[in-house]
Amino acid sequence: MERRALPAVIETERLQLRPWGLGDVEDVLSYANDREWSQYLHVIPFPYERPHAEQFIARQILLDPVTHPSWAVTLEGSAIGGVNVRFTFEHAVAEIGYSIARRHWSKGFCTEAAGAVRDAAFSVHEELNRVRAFADARNVASQRVMEKLGMTREGVLRQNRVERGEVMDEAWYGILRPEWGARSADLTYLK
């Protein structure tokens, strides 16, 4: 697979996905210091403090934009979450991760942002065969996002991870290029 960068900025109907910046610290603090938001994000410390937000943004900025692009999901200029994709080019696979501030749950923003990245990945990388994602098996809302993205539940990896001293099962989902092609009539936001 040829290694090319996805667009640095992706516009959707309601959102803009753009590179993270140091000016996003306050926005990240406003949603990440919420125990309910981080309930299934086991690597997120709680309480979530300014140094955590600064370190998170610095890590996002330093990611390779070709192999692991990451975007701040913004609504009216404010970061309300993030979405990223990690490519394994030698296997023609991409893995999406996403999160949206709790105050914006149930508005379709997560599906809209992750769907835009899924579409960009398949559009830019014509050899890409599949896009996958996973969630804590108890996180029904995240699994619903994956279903709305056209992904099929492929299995549950039992006790696949230990985070914060807790063993967790992971639900894995995926969508293949032909399945995506049948769903992707209008990708005007990538033009």
Secondary structure, 3 states (H helix, E strand, C coil): CCCCCCCCCEECCCCEEECCCHHHHHHHHHHHCCCCCCCCCCCCCCCCCHHHHHHHHHHHHHCCCCCCCEEEEEECCEEEEEEEEEEEHHHCEEEEEEEECHHHCCCCHHHHHHHHHHHHHHHHCCCCCEEEEEEECCCHHHHHHHHHCCCEEEEEEEEEEEECCEEEEEEEEEEEHHHHHHHCCCCHHHC
